[in-house]
């Protein structure tokens, strides 16, 4: 039997790095409760390529 619930796994990708055109992608995997947070997530996470904290947005 599988788990039941509202938690789903989402991927967060750096939005600032896409704009600069620097190769490589900073991504994080996390979970969210789709019932409490139906909209896409945005979190400040560390980007090791740019060596600073940037906004990471949820992708498909």
Buried (B, 14 or more C-beta within 10 A) or exposed (E): EEEEEEEEEBEBBBBBBEEEEBEEEBEBEEEBEEEEEEEEEEEEBEBEBBEEEBEBBBEE
